[in-house]
């Protein structure tokens, strides 16, 4: 059995996160939710994760859409950095503070102050290690602030936030949120308002934030969740499984639509394996598919049957993310399989 080095590194980082910042970040999100609007879901405009016009026919996985032509969320998928996670946390915080259709006039500062204990540093969680001589606590804090500031500057470049001073690069002094639809420019920014009922939006379960999933999932896993939430809301179908009495809402995506609408590659699609193991998705294989990938009686009319069918399990987000993910990662590291924990 060949061990997965990436999983081993992920386990190490998750353990450090759980021992340091994760509990406080989760507690802060829960606190903000409880004293605020208490949204059941966090609304995210559809154009944040799906192009409004098809991006073009993609011949194969080797010719994806250029990064700058992908949806905003897909542009922020990167091995390192906090920009996607931090921005989703900003949308969560905004919807805890104000109702649909309203602006958030004074978003949190980058770091806490005596007057404002809520901050982006407090809501974000990262492995900000001590990396030099001096006072360790101060160095860790400085490194964390640097990571948050870099993420905020990345969001500024995409016109998702702007500095309250009006001067580019000064987002640490305070920000204004821009609309997540990607249409803002430096010359004409669109202020952020919480999506209203008559807009097209997806709904992220609140537990994604208050139970810590936003911190422990990878960027690709988060992007996949956004895609599946969209497909299951706007392009799903009701299917009654063999032996069942009630239909379930299922969705699937082919590679052409995955690239052309969502700007996501196969690596992101394959996250259905860990996401199922984490109990956030159910995945149903087509019954005609053999283990070697061949099909019984396959022809072009059966194209839809070739895809995995996905069912979202929103209750999965109600579990404590750190413990749930760590258990599965350790099983993956030991067995080489994305199996669920015993008893699931």
N, C-alpha and C positions, 0 to 999 in steps of 0.2 A: 504494500500500500504506500503510495507516494503522498507525502504530507504537503499541504498547501502553505507555502511560506507567507503568502498574503494574509491568510487566516491567522497564522501565528502572530504576525505583527499587529493585526487588528485586535486579537485577544489582549496583547500587552497594552495597547493604547486604551482599550475599553476598561481594563482593570485600573489603570492610572486615573482615568476619568471618573470612575465610580468611587475611587478612594479620595478624590479631590473635589472637582467642581460640579459634577453632575447632580448630586443631591441638592446643593444650594440653588442651582439653575432651575431644577424642576420645582423646588419649593417656591421660588420667586414667580414662576409662571402660574402656579396654582393660586398664589396670593393675589396676583393681578386679576386672575379670572374671577375669584370669589368676591372681590370687592367692586368689580366692574359690572359690565353688561351681561356676563355669564352666557356667552353664545354657546349653543349646542354644537355648532360647526363653525369653521372659519371659511368664509367665502373668498374664493380667488377667481378673478376674471379669467374666462376661458382663453383669451388671447395671450395670456401670460405663458401658457404651456402648449398652445396649439396655434399654428399659423392661420390667419383668416383667409389666405389664398394658398392653394396647394403649391408646395415648393418645387415641384418638378418631378419627372419620372426618374427614379434612381435605378440604375441597371443592376448593381449588386452592392454588397456591403463595403466594397472597397472604394465606392464613389459616393460618400455621404454628402449631404448638403454642407456647404462651407459654414463654418461656425457663425459668422456674422449674419447669415441668412436663416438661422434656426430661431425658434421661439426664445424669448428672454430666459426662461428657466433652463432650457437646454444649453444655452450659451455659458451658463455658470457651472456646468458639471466639470469638476477638476479634482485631481487626487488630493490636493491640499487647498486650504483657504476656507473661509467661513461665509462667503458672500451669499450663496443660495440659502443656507440655513438661517443666517442672520436676517435676510430679507423676509423669509417666511415668518420668523419671530416678530418682525416689525408689523406684518399684517395681522398676526394674532393679537399683539398688544393694542393695535389701533382698534380692533373690533371688540376688545375688552373695554376700551375707553369710550367709544362713541357708537351710536346706533347707525343702521343702514342709511345711506344717503348723506351722512355727515362727514365733515372734515375733522381731522385731529389737529387742533391748532398748535399744540406744544408737545411734540414727541419727546421721548426720553433723551437725556444727554448720553454721550459715549461712556462716561464714568460717573459713579455716584457722587453726590455732594451732600452736605448737611441739610440743604433745603430740598433736595430731590434724591431720595435713596434708590429709586428705580433707575435702571440704566441698561444700556445694551451690553455692557460688561457683565452685569448681573444676570441677564437673561441668556447669554451665550455660554457655552461650555466648550472648552478646548484643552488640549494637553499643552499647557504653557510651562515648559520645564525651565528650571534654573540652568543657566548656561554660562556661568562665569563667576569670578570672585565678587565679594561684596555681601551685602545683606540679602539672604536668599529670598525672604518673603517679598522684599521690594523688587528684586529682579524678576520673580515670577509674575508679579503684578504688572511690571513694565512690559514684559513680553506679551502678556494677555492683552494689554491695551494696544500694543502695536498690531496684533492680529486683528482686533476689532476695528482699529482705524484703517488698516489696509482693506478690510472687507467693505467698510463704508465708502472708501475712495473708489473701489471697484463698482459699487452700486451707483456712485455719483457719475462715473464714466458712462454708465448705461442709462443715465437720466431717471433713475428710480428714486434718488434722493438728491437734495441740493442743500448747500450750506445756508444757514439763516443769515450769514453775513453777505451772501451774494457773491462771494469770492471763491472760485474753484479751489479745492484742496483744503478748505477750512471746515470740513464736516465734523471734526472733533469738537468744535465750538457749539454745535447744535445743528439739527437738520429739519427740513420740511420734507414730508413724504410726497413723492410723485406717483401718478397712476401707474399701476403695474402692467398696463396694456402695451407698453413699448412705444407709444406714440409721442411721448414728450421729447422736446429738443432743448438745447441750451437757450435758444432764443424764445421758446414758448413752451414752458413746462405746464403740464396738466396736474393740478393738485389731486392728491389721493382722497377719495371718498369711499366709504364702505359700500360694496355693491348692493344695489336695491333688488327687489323681487323681479323687476322687469328686465334685468340684465342676464346675460349668459355667464354662469359661473359654476365652478365645481365646489364641493363641500368637503373640507378636510375635517375628520373627527377631532374634537377638541383634545382628546387624549393623546393625539400625536404630539401636542405641545406640553400638556400638563402631566404626562406620564413619561416624557423624556425621549420619545422615538425620534424627534427631530435631531437630537444630539448623537444618537448611537447608530443610526442608519447611514450608509454611504450615500454620496451624492447621486450615484446611479440608481440606488434603491429608491431614493426620494423621488427622482425624476420618473421612475417607473410607476410609483404610486400615483403621482399626479396624472400620468397618462391613463392608468386604469380607472381612476375616479372619473375622468372625462368620458372614456368609452362607455363605462357602465351607466353614466347618466344620460348621454346623448346618442349613443349608438349601440344599445344593448338589445337583447331579446329575451323573452321568457321561455324557458325550456323546462319541461318536466322530466326529471331523471328516472331511469328504470326503477320501479319499486316505490317511487315517491308519489304523494297525493297532491302536493302543492308545487307549482312552478318556481324556479329560482331565476334571478336576473343574471345573465351571463354575457360576457363580451369577449371578443378576440380581435387581433390586429394582424394584418399581413405586413411583410417587410416594406412594401411600397408605401403604404399609409404611415407606417411607423417612422420612416425617414421623411416622407414628403409633407406630413402634417405636424409631426412632433419633433423632428430633427434628432431622433434617437437611434443609436446603433444596436447591433445584436448583443453587445455586452450588457447594455441596459435591459434589453428584453429578457436575457437569461437570468436576471435577478428574480424571476418568478420562483426559482428554486429556493433561495434563502428566504424570500418573503413568505412562501408557503410554510417553510420550516418555522419561521417566527410566528406563524398562525395569523398572518394578516391577510392572506389570500387562500382561496381554495383553487386548485388547478385540476381540470378534468381532461384526460387524454382521450382522443378519438378512439372508439372501440375497434376500428378496423386497422389500427396501427400496430405493426409488429415491433418486436424489440430492436430489430435491425434497421428500423425506420421505413421499411417497405409497406406497401398498402395492398390490401386484398380488394381486387376489382376496381383499382383506381382509374379514373379518367377525369377530364377537365371539369366536368360538372361537380366533382367532389372536392373542388378547391377549398371550399369553406371548411370541410371536414379535416383538413390538414393542420389546423391550428389548435393550439391549446385553448380551452375555454376557461375563462377566469371569473371567479365570484369573489367579491370583496367581503371580508368579515370584520365589520366595524368594531365589534365587541373586542377584537384582538388588541385594539389600541388602548383599552382600559387597563391592561396589565402593565406592571412596572417594566419599562423597556430594558434597562440595563441588565437585570437578572435574566430576563427571558432570552435576550440576544446572547449573553455570555454562555448560558447553558448550551445553546445550539451551536455556537462557534466551537466550544470545547468538544462537542460530539463530532462535529465536522473534522476537527483536527485529529481526532482519534480514529474515526472510522473512514474518513474520506467521503462521506455521504452527507447530503443535506436532509437528514432525517429529523423528525420531530422528537421532542423529549418524551420519555416514557409516560404513559397516562394521558397523552393528548389524543 
